[in-house]
């Protein structure tokens, strides 16, 4: 899977960020209370060391805190107690995935699915692992299975959109991004990704529409400002492009693509 052009690289980086978040938080999403939960589950594990579920729950909280080695150990303890614990095998796969150990992650996802075929997150993550290896048909199969199990699984629609985009099936990619809006109407990221797909497709006016829709919902989305700058630059609207690149850099000072683009634009004004 090539990521040589800047547009593709920005898209891939966004996906990696989204996926990393999903991998590190296997079950819980309440980041503001991780610390309190960590203390709670540590206490439960100490009092019930022979029960698998407390080890699994404690592992999930530890992963959310970024304590991956400790999370891995707690998941292993859960499996030692109950070897058929599909969710614990999935969590280990997610941790391996976050560590860059993709092949090991795939093995764990496959085992988790064998033990618990309705585990949506395992199908989604396995699909993403296949996607990063360029195994698109296998990735699509897993995404479709995930959505058959849970039609509202937004991350899977986004992942399918990336897959279609990389195959040059831009209209289908936009369709997948759009499906997320049925379940989350104010999802700015979906509009941003629509803009990116349209820009790759060469449909600049529609790209502008997508970026502007994203920014109306979330004006702090640096990637959408950068994308709008790219679209304006293609249209020859250099001053407007420069404004968007500056906005992107104000929001994200280390945004290399926006910085390079702004330097390029200033040299042409």
Long-range contacts (C-beta under 8 A, 24 or more apart in sequence): 1-131, 1-132, 1-134, 1-166, 6-257, 7-196, 7-199, 7-200, 7-230, 8-200, 9-257, 10-196, 10-223, 10-226, 10-227, 10-257, 11-162, 11-165, 11-193, 11-196, 14-189, 14-193, 14-223, 15-158, 15-159, 15-162, 18-155, 18-158, 18-189, 19-128, 19-159, 20-98, 22-94, 22-121, 22-124, 22-125, 22-155, 23-94, 23-95, 23-97, 23-98, 23-125, 24-63, 24-64, 24-66, 24-68, 24-94, 24-98, 25-60, 25-63, 25-64, 26-60, 26-63, 26-87, 26-90, 26-91, 26-94, 26-121, 27-57, 27-60, 27-87, 27-91, 28-60, 28-61, 28-64, 31-64, 34-61, 34-64, 34-65, 35-65, 37-61, 38-62, 38-65, 45-74, 50-81, 51-81, 52-77, 52-78, 52-79, 52-81, 52-82, 52-85, 52-88, 53-78, 55-81, 55-88, 56-85, 56-87, 56-88, 56-91, 59-88, 59-91, 60-91, 63-91, 63-94, 63-95, 68-95, 68-98, 68-99, 71-95, 84-115, 85-115, 86-111, 86-112, 86-113, 86-114, 86-115, 86-116, 86-119, 86-122, 87-112, 87-116, 87-119, 89-115, 90-116, 90-119, 90-121, 90-122, 90-125, 93-122, 93-125, 94-121, 94-125, 97-125, 97-129, 102-129, 102-132, 102-133, 105-129, 106-130, 118-149, 120-146, 120-149, 120-150, 120-153, 120-156, 121-146, 123-149, 123-156, 124-153, 124-155, 124-156, 124-159, 127-156, 127-159, 128-159, 131-159, 131-162, 131-163, 131-166, 136-163, 136-166, 136-167, 139-163, 152-183, 154-180, 154-183, 154-184, 154-187, 158-189, 158-190, 158-193, 161-193, 161-197, 165-196, 165-197, 165-200, 170-197, 170-198, 170-200, 170-201, 173-197, 174-198, 186-217, 187-217, 188-213, 188-214, 188-215, 188-217, 188-218, 188-221, 188-224, 189-214, 189-221, 190-214, 191-217, 191-224, 192-221, 192-223, 192-224, 192-227, 195-224, 195-227, 195-228, 195-231, 196-227, 199-227, 199-230, 199-231, 199-234, 204-231, 204-234, 204-235, 207-231, 208-232, 208-235, 220-251, 221-251, 222-247, 222-248, 222-249, 222-251, 222-252, 222-255, 222-258, 223-248, 225-251, 225-258, 226-255, 226-257, 226-258, 226-261, 229-258, 229-261, 229-262, 229-265, 230-261, 233-261, 233-265, 238-265, 238-268, 238-269, 239-269, 241-265, 242-266, 242-269
